[in-house]
Amino acid sequence: MKKYICDICGYIYDPEIGDVDSNIKPGVKFEDLPSNWICPICHFEKEHFSLL
């Protein structure tokens, strides 16, 4: 699965891990994250992420 990096703080969203803080279970692709999902570190929107 493809990983994405936050252009602001460098947080890496890894779909194999998910985002425990936001109740995103492992296996959820970046494209399938809710539209209101934000970076758990800097709180910027998905638009600020790039494919790693």
mmCIF file as gemmi writes it, N, C-alpha and C atoms, coordinates in Angstrom:
data_model
loop_
_atom_site.group_PDB
_atom_site.id
_atom_site.type_symbol
_atom_site.label_atom_id
_atom_site.label_alt_id
_atom_site.label_comp_id
_atom_site.label_asym_id
_atom_site.label_entity_id
_atom_site.label_seq_id
_atom_site.pdbx_PDB_ins_code
_atom_site.Cartn_x
_atom_site.Cartn_y
_atom_site.Cartn_z
_atom_site.occupancy
_atom_site.B_iso_or_equiv
_atom_site.pdbx_formal_charge
_atom_site.auth_seq_id
_atom_site.auth_asym_id
_atom_site.pdbx_PDB_model_num
ATOM 1 N N . MET Axp A 1 ? 0.835 -1.188 0 1 0 ? 1 A 1
ATOM 2 C CA . MET Axp A 1 ? 0 0 0 1 0 ? 1 A 1
ATOM 3 C C . MET Axp A 1 ? 0.879 1.251 0 1 0 ? 1 A 1
ATOM 4 N N . LYS Axp A 2 ? 0.363 2.291 -0.609 1 0 ? 2 A 1
ATOM 5 C CA . LYS Axp A 2 ? 1.114 3.537 -0.746 1 0 ? 2 A 1
ATOM 6 C C . LYS Axp A 2 ? 1.087 4.35 0.545 1 0 ? 2 A 1
ATOM 7 N N . LYS Axp A 3 ? 2.245 4.914 0.883 1 0 ? 3 A 1
ATOM 8 C CA . LYS Axp A 3 ? 2.364 5.784 2.048 1 0 ? 3 A 1
ATOM 9 C C . LYS Axp A 3 ? 2.351 7.235 1.581 1 0 ? 3 A 1
ATOM 10 N N . TYR Axp A 4 ? 1.87 8.108 2.439 1 0 ? 4 A 1
ATOM 11 C CA . TYR Axp A 4 ? 1.822 9.541 2.139 1 0 ? 4 A 1
ATOM 12 C C . TYR Axp A 4 ? 2.496 10.304 3.267 1 0 ? 4 A 1
ATOM 13 N N . ILE Axp A 5 ? 3.165 11.404 2.898 1 0 ? 5 A 1
ATOM 14 C CA . ILE Axp A 5 ? 3.873 12.223 3.883 1 0 ? 5 A 1
ATOM 15 C C . ILE Axp A 5 ? 3.252 13.616 3.951 1 0 ? 5 A 1
ATOM 16 N N . CYS Axp A 6 ? 3.132 14.123 5.165 1 0 ? 6 A 1
ATOM 17 C CA . CYS Axp A 6 ? 2.622 15.477 5.373 1 0 ? 6 A 1
ATOM 18 C C . CYS Axp A 6 ? 3.707 16.467 4.959 1 0 ? 6 A 1
ATOM 19 N N . ASP Axp A 7 ? 3.357 17.368 4.049 1 0 ? 7 A 1
ATOM 20 C CA . ASP Axp A 7 ? 4.309 18.368 3.567 1 0 ? 7 A 1
ATOM 21 C C . ASP Axp A 7 ? 4.659 19.394 4.644 1 0 ? 7 A 1
ATOM 22 N N . ILE Axp A 8 ? 3.845 19.487 5.684 1 0 ? 8 A 1
ATOM 23 C CA . ILE Axp A 8 ? 4.058 20.48 6.733 1 0 ? 8 A 1
ATOM 24 C C . ILE Axp A 8 ? 5.005 19.96 7.822 1 0 ? 8 A 1
ATOM 25 N N . CYS Axp A 9 ? 4.704 18.773 8.366 1 0 ? 9 A 1
ATOM 26 C CA . CYS Axp A 9 ? 5.469 18.292 9.524 1 0 ? 9 A 1
ATOM 27 C C . CYS Axp A 9 ? 6.251 17.001 9.292 1 0 ? 9 A 1
ATOM 28 N N . GLY Axp A 10 ? 6.014 16.324 8.169 1 0 ? 10 A 1
ATOM 29 C CA . GLY Axp A 10 ? 6.753 15.103 7.889 1 0 ? 10 A 1
ATOM 30 C C . GLY Axp A 10 ? 6.106 13.825 8.398 1 0 ? 10 A 1
ATOM 31 N N . TYR Axp A 11 ? 4.913 13.926 9.008 1 0 ? 11 A 1
ATOM 32 C CA . TYR Axp A 11 ? 4.201 12.72 9.464 1 0 ? 11 A 1
ATOM 33 C C . TYR Axp A 11 ? 3.935 11.821 8.261 1 0 ? 11 A 1
ATOM 34 N N . ILE Axp A 12 ? 4.133 10.536 8.425 1 0 ? 12 A 1
ATOM 35 C CA . ILE Axp A 12 ? 3.879 9.58 7.35 1 0 ? 12 A 1
ATOM 36 C C . ILE Axp A 12 ? 2.635 8.773 7.681 1 0 ? 12 A 1
ATOM 37 N N . TYR Axp A 13 ? 1.646 8.841 6.779 1 0 ? 13 A 1
ATOM 38 C CA . TYR Axp A 13 ? 0.463 7.996 6.934 1 0 ? 13 A 1
ATOM 39 C C . TYR Axp A 13 ? 0.771 6.67 6.259 1 0 ? 13 A 1
ATOM 40 N N . ASP Axp A 14 ? 0.789 5.614 7.046 1 0 ? 14 A 1
ATOM 41 C CA . ASP Axp A 14 ? 1.035 4.26 6.559 1 0 ? 14 A 1
ATOM 42 C C . ASP Axp A 14 ? -0.264 3.481 6.691 1 0 ? 14 A 1
ATOM 43 N N . PRO Axp A 15 ? -0.885 3.105 5.567 1 0 ? 15 A 1
ATOM 44 C CA . PRO Axp A 15 ? -2.166 2.403 5.639 1 0 ? 15 A 1
ATOM 45 C C . PRO Axp A 15 ? -2.089 1.051 6.339 1 0 ? 15 A 1
ATOM 46 N N . GLU Axp A 16 ? -0.909 0.478 6.434 1 0 ? 16 A 1
ATOM 47 C CA . GLU Axp A 16 ? -0.772 -0.79 7.144 1 0 ? 16 A 1
ATOM 48 C C . GLU Axp A 16 ? -0.875 -0.589 8.655 1 0 ? 16 A 1
ATOM 49 N N . ILE Axp A 17 ? -0.683 0.65 9.105 1 0 ? 17 A 1
ATOM 50 C CA . ILE Axp A 17 ? -0.787 0.985 10.53 1 0 ? 17 A 1
ATOM 51 C C . ILE Axp A 17 ? -2.097 1.703 10.833 1 0 ? 17 A 1
ATOM 52 N N . GLY Axp A 18 ? -2.534 2.575 9.909 1 0 ? 18 A 1
ATOM 53 C CA . GLY Axp A 18 ? -3.731 3.387 10.144 1 0 ? 18 A 1
ATOM 54 C C . GLY Axp A 18 ? -3.384 4.588 11.007 1 0 ? 18 A 1
ATOM 55 N N . ASP Axp A 19 ? -4.38 5.125 11.684 1 0 ? 19 A 1
ATOM 56 C CA . ASP Axp A 19 ? -4.182 6.276 12.575 1 0 ? 19 A 1
ATOM 57 C C . ASP Axp A 19 ? -5.015 6.031 13.826 1 0 ? 19 A 1
ATOM 58 N N . VAL Axp A 20 ? -4.374 5.443 14.826 1 0 ? 20 A 1
ATOM 59 C CA . VAL Axp A 20 ? -5.054 5.059 16.062 1 0 ? 20 A 1
ATOM 60 C C . VAL Axp A 20 ? -5.739 6.255 16.72 1 0 ? 20 A 1
ATOM 61 N N . ASP Axp A 21 ? -5.073 7.416 16.717 1 0 ? 21 A 1
ATOM 62 C CA . ASP Axp A 21 ? -5.627 8.613 17.365 1 0 ? 21 A 1
ATOM 63 C C . ASP Axp A 21 ? -6.942 9.065 16.741 1 0 ? 21 A 1
ATOM 64 N N . SER Axp A 22 ? -7.126 8.756 15.455 1 0 ? 22 A 1
ATOM 65 C CA . SER Axp A 22 ? -8.349 9.168 14.746 1 0 ? 22 A 1
ATOM 66 C C . SER Axp A 22 ? -9.285 7.994 14.48 1 0 ? 22 A 1
ATOM 67 N N . ASN Axp A 23 ? -9.028 6.867 15.153 1 0 ? 23 A 1
ATOM 68 C CA . ASN Axp A 23 ? -9.836 5.654 14.985 1 0 ? 23 A 1
ATOM 69 C C . ASN Axp A 23 ? -9.856 5.15 13.546 1 0 ? 23 A 1
ATOM 70 N N . ILE Axp A 24 ? -8.733 5.307 12.831 1 0 ? 24 A 1
ATOM 71 C CA . ILE Axp A 24 ? -8.587 4.779 11.48 1 0 ? 24 A 1
ATOM 72 C C . ILE Axp A 24 ? -7.863 3.442 11.612 1 0 ? 24 A 1
ATOM 73 N N . LYS Axp A 25 ? -8.559 2.376 11.262 1 0 ? 25 A 1
ATOM 74 C CA . LYS Axp A 25 ? -8.013 1.034 11.429 1 0 ? 25 A 1
ATOM 75 C C . LYS Axp A 25 ? -6.974 0.723 10.355 1 0 ? 25 A 1
ATOM 76 N N . PRO Axp A 26 ? -6.067 -0.204 10.638 1 0 ? 26 A 1
ATOM 77 C CA . PRO Axp A 26 ? -5.107 -0.641 9.624 1 0 ? 26 A 1
ATOM 78 C C . PRO Axp A 26 ? -5.838 -1.142 8.38 1 0 ? 26 A 1
ATOM 79 N N . GLY Axp A 27 ? -5.247 -0.882 7.221 1 0 ? 27 A 1
ATOM 80 C CA . GLY Axp A 27 ? -5.827 -1.334 5.962 1 0 ? 27 A 1
ATOM 81 C C . GLY Axp A 27 ? -6.598 -0.262 5.209 1 0 ? 27 A 1
ATOM 82 N N . VAL Axp A 28 ? -6.776 0.919 5.816 1 0 ? 28 A 1
ATOM 83 C CA . VAL Axp A 28 ? -7.508 2.004 5.152 1 0 ? 28 A 1
ATOM 84 C C . VAL Axp A 28 ? -6.532 2.788 4.276 1 0 ? 28 A 1
ATOM 85 N N . LYS Axp A 29 ? -6.779 2.771 2.962 1 0 ? 29 A 1
ATOM 86 C CA . LYS Axp A 29 ? -5.94 3.515 2.026 1 0 ? 29 A 1
ATOM 87 C C . LYS Axp A 29 ? -6.104 5.009 2.262 1 0 ? 29 A 1
ATOM 88 N N . PHE Axp A 30 ? -5.064 5.763 1.911 1 0 ? 30 A 1
ATOM 89 C CA . PHE Axp A 30 ? -5.105 7.218 2.071 1 0 ? 30 A 1
ATOM 90 C C . PHE Axp A 30 ? -6.305 7.8 1.329 1 0 ? 30 A 1
ATOM 91 N N . GLU Axp A 31 ? -6.561 7.293 0.133 1 0 ? 31 A 1
ATOM 92 C CA . GLU Axp A 31 ? -7.667 7.785 -0.686 1 0 ? 31 A 1
ATOM 93 C C . GLU Axp A 31 ? -9.027 7.548 -0.025 1 0 ? 31 A 1
ATOM 94 N N . ASP Axp A 32 ? -9.091 6.573 0.874 1 0 ? 32 A 1
ATOM 95 C CA . ASP Axp A 32 ? -10.351 6.215 1.529 1 0 ? 32 A 1
ATOM 96 C C . ASP Axp A 32 ? -10.528 6.864 2.899 1 0 ? 32 A 1
ATOM 97 N N . LEU Axp A 33 ? -9.561 7.683 3.321 1 0 ? 33 A 1
ATOM 98 C CA . LEU Axp A 33 ? -9.712 8.391 4.594 1 0 ? 33 A 1
ATOM 99 C C . LEU Axp A 33 ? -10.888 9.358 4.497 1 0 ? 33 A 1
ATOM 100 N N . PRO Axp A 34 ? -11.588 9.602 5.592 1 0 ? 34 A 1
ATOM 101 C CA . PRO Axp A 34 ? -12.699 10.564 5.569 1 0 ? 34 A 1
ATOM 102 C C . PRO Axp A 34 ? -12.217 11.938 5.097 1 0 ? 34 A 1
ATOM 103 N N . SER Axp A 35 ? -13.097 12.671 4.456 1 0 ? 35 A 1
ATOM 104 C CA . SER Axp A 35 ? -12.724 13.988 3.921 1 0 ? 35 A 1
ATOM 105 C C . SER Axp A 35 ? -12.322 14.966 5.024 1 0 ? 35 A 1
ATOM 106 N N . ASN Axp A 36 ? -12.786 14.716 6.243 1 0 ? 36 A 1
ATOM 107 C CA . ASN Axp A 36 ? -12.454 15.625 7.347 1 0 ? 36 A 1
ATOM 108 C C . ASN Axp A 36 ? -11.238 15.154 8.154 1 0 ? 36 A 1
ATOM 109 N N . TRP Axp A 37 ? -10.565 14.102 7.687 1 0 ? 37 A 1
ATOM 110 C CA . TRP Axp A 37 ? -9.371 13.611 8.379 1 0 ? 37 A 1
ATOM 111 C C . TRP Axp A 37 ? -8.271 14.656 8.284 1 0 ? 37 A 1
ATOM 112 N N . ILE Axp A 38 ? -7.534 14.843 9.38 1 0 ? 38 A 1
ATOM 113 C CA . ILE Axp A 38 ? -6.418 15.789 9.414 1 0 ? 38 A 1
ATOM 114 C C . ILE Axp A 38 ? -5.177 15.091 9.954 1 0 ? 38 A 1
ATOM 115 N N . CYS Axp A 39 ? -4.033 15.676 9.688 1 0 ? 39 A 1
ATOM 116 C CA . CYS Axp A 39 ? -2.775 15.142 10.196 1 0 ? 39 A 1
ATOM 117 C C . CYS Axp A 39 ? -2.839 15.106 11.723 1 0 ? 39 A 1
ATOM 118 N N . PRO Axp A 40 ? -2.524 13.961 12.331 1 0 ? 40 A 1
ATOM 119 C CA . PRO Axp A 40 ? -2.595 13.869 13.794 1 0 ? 40 A 1
ATOM 120 C C . PRO Axp A 40 ? -1.507 14.672 14.512 1 0 ? 40 A 1
ATOM 121 N N . ILE Axp A 41 ? -0.502 15.135 13.784 1 0 ? 41 A 1
ATOM 122 C CA . ILE Axp A 41 ? 0.587 15.894 14.401 1 0 ? 41 A 1
ATOM 123 C C . ILE Axp A 41 ? 0.369 17.402 14.272 1 0 ? 41 A 1
ATOM 124 N N . CYS Axp A 42 ? 0.187 17.89 13.034 1 0 ? 42 A 1
ATOM 125 C CA . CYS Axp A 42 ? 0.102 19.346 12.821 1 0 ? 42 A 1
ATOM 126 C C . CYS Axp A 42 ? -1.314 19.826 12.507 1 0 ? 42 A 1
ATOM 127 N N . HIS Axp A 43 ? -2.247 18.903 12.34 1 0 ? 43 A 1
ATOM 128 C CA . HIS Axp A 43 ? -3.665 19.191 12.132 1 0 ? 43 A 1
ATOM 129 C C . HIS Axp A 43 ? -3.988 19.882 10.808 1 0 ? 43 A 1
ATOM 130 N N . PHE Axp A 44 ? -3.122 19.698 9.791 1 0 ? 44 A 1
ATOM 131 C CA . PHE Axp A 44 ? -3.432 20.204 8.457 1 0 ? 44 A 1
ATOM 132 C C . PHE Axp A 44 ? -4.227 19.151 7.689 1 0 ? 44 A 1
ATOM 133 N N . GLU Axp A 45 ? -4.953 19.582 6.671 1 0 ? 45 A 1
ATOM 134 C CA . GLU Axp A 45 ? -5.846 18.716 5.91 1 0 ? 45 A 1
ATOM 135 C C . GLU Axp A 45 ? -5.069 17.784 4.97 1 0 ? 45 A 1
ATOM 136 N N . LYS Axp A 46 ? -5.804 16.822 4.394 1 0 ? 46 A 1
ATOM 137 C CA . LYS Axp A 46 ? -5.24 15.829 3.48 1 0 ? 46 A 1
ATOM 138 C C . LYS Axp A 46 ? -4.558 16.455 2.27 1 0 ? 46 A 1
ATOM 139 N N . GLU Axp A 47 ? -4.992 17.643 1.871 1 0 ? 47 A 1
ATOM 140 C CA . GLU Axp A 47 ? -4.429 18.305 0.696 1 0 ? 47 A 1
ATOM 141 C C . GLU Axp A 47 ? -2.944 18.61 0.866 1 0 ? 47 A 1
ATOM 142 N N . HIS Axp A 48 ? -2.47 18.562 2.109 1 0 ? 48 A 1
ATOM 143 C CA . HIS Axp A 48 ? -1.073 18.879 2.393 1 0 ? 48 A 1
ATOM 144 C C . HIS Axp A 48 ? -0.201 17.628 2.472 1 0 ? 48 A 1
ATOM 145 N N . PHE Axp A 49 ? -0.669 16.52 1.905 1 0 ? 49 A 1
ATOM 146 C CA . PHE Axp A 49 ? 0.082 15.27 1.88 1 0 ? 49 A 1
ATOM 147 C C . PHE Axp A 49 ? 0.516 14.949 0.458 1 0 ? 49 A 1
ATOM 148 N N . SER Axp A 50 ? 1.676 14.315 0.348 1 0 ? 50 A 1
ATOM 149 C CA . SER Axp A 50 ? 2.218 13.898 -0.944 1 0 ? 50 A 1
ATOM 150 C C . SER Axp A 50 ? 2.542 12.414 -0.892 1 0 ? 50 A 1
ATOM 151 N N . LEU Axp A 51 ? 2.447 11.774 -2.042 1 0 ? 51 A 1
ATOM 152 C CA . LEU Axp A 51 ? 2.799 10.362 -2.151 1 0 ? 51 A 1
ATOM 153 C C . LEU Axp A 51 ? 4.28 10.196 -1.849 1 0 ? 51 A 1
ATOM 154 N N . LEU Axp A 52 ? 4.58 9.206 -1.039 1 0 ? 52 A 1
ATOM 155 C CA . LEU Axp A 52 ? 5.977 8.956 -0.677 1 0 ? 52 A 1
ATOM 156 C C . LEU Axp A 52 ? 6.618 8.035 -1.695 1 0 ? 52 A 1
